[in-house]
Amino acid sequence: MKKSAKKELRKSKKRAQKNKNIKLTIKYLERKLKRAIEQKNKTDAQDIFKKLQKKIDKAAKTGVFKKNKASRKKSRWSRKINQL
């Protein structure tokens, strides 16, 4: 195996781990938001949604999610919050 191939493998693993951490953070915030919506706590839901929206936008910008998926996630969560 060439030296450059080994380096690309290391980089690939590092990127995969970083992307996984971002996705886990987003899932955590989504669970938190879901709980707030179920408890009909609009102020908490809006605060969590702001944080979630920021994370989703950044994930789309860095290529963790495609922009349409990010847009769809934000749209669905905002619709649920507006129904409260």
C-alpha positions in Angstrom: 0.0 0.0 0.0 1.3 3.4 -1.0 2.1 6.1 1.6 -0.6 8.4 0.0 -3.2 5.7 0.2 -2.5 5.1 3.9 -2.9 8.9 4.5 -6.1 9.0 2.6 -7.5 6.1 4.7 -6.6 8.0 7.9 -8.2 11.2 6.5 -11.3 9.2 5.5 -11.7 7.6 8.9 -11.3 11.0 10.6 -13.9 12.6 8.4 -16.3 9.7 8.9 -16.0 10.0 12.7 -16.5 13.8 12.5 -19.6 13.3 10.3 -20.9 10.6 12.7 -20.5 13.0 15.7 -22.4 15.7 13.9 -25.3 13.3 13.0 -25.4 12.1 16.6 -25.6 15.6 17.9 -28.5 16.4 15.5 -30.3 13.2 16.5 -29.9 14.1 20.2 -31.4 17.6 19.6 -34.3 16.1 17.5 -35.1 13.7 20.4 -35.0 16.7 22.8 -37.3 18.7 20.5 -39.7 15.8 20.1 -40.0 15.6 23.9 -40.6 19.3 24.2 -43.4 19.1 21.5 -45.0 16.2 23.2 -45.1 18.1 26.5 -46.6 21.1 24.5 -43.8 23.3 25.8 -43.6 25.9 23.0 -40.8 28.1 24.4 -38.5 25.2 25.0 -39.3 23.8 21.6 -38.5 27.1 19.9 -35.1 27.4 21.8 -34.1 23.8 20.9 -35.3 24.3 17.3 -33.0 27.3 16.9 -30.0 25.2 18.0 -31.1 22.3 15.8 -31.6 24.6 12.8 -28.0 26.0 13.2 -26.6 22.5 13.4 -28.6 21.3 10.4 -27.5 24.3 8.3 -23.8 23.7 9.2 -24.1 20.0 8.4 -25.6 20.8 5.0 -22.8 23.4 4.4 -20.1 20.9 5.2 -21.6 18.1 3.2 -22.9 15.8 6.0 -26.4 16.3 4.6 -27.5 17.4 1.2 -29.2 20.8 1.2 -32.7 19.4 0.3 -32.5 16.9 3.2 -31.6 19.8 5.6 -34.4 21.9 4.2 -36.9 19.1 4.6 -35.8 18.4 8.2 -36.2 22.1 9.2 -39.5 22.4 7.4 -41.0 19.4 9.1 -39.9 20.4 12.6 -41.0 24.0 12.1 -44.4 22.8 11.0 -44.7 20.6 14.2 -43.8 23.6 16.4 -46.3 25.9 14.7 -49.1 23.4 15.3 -48.6 23.8 19.1 
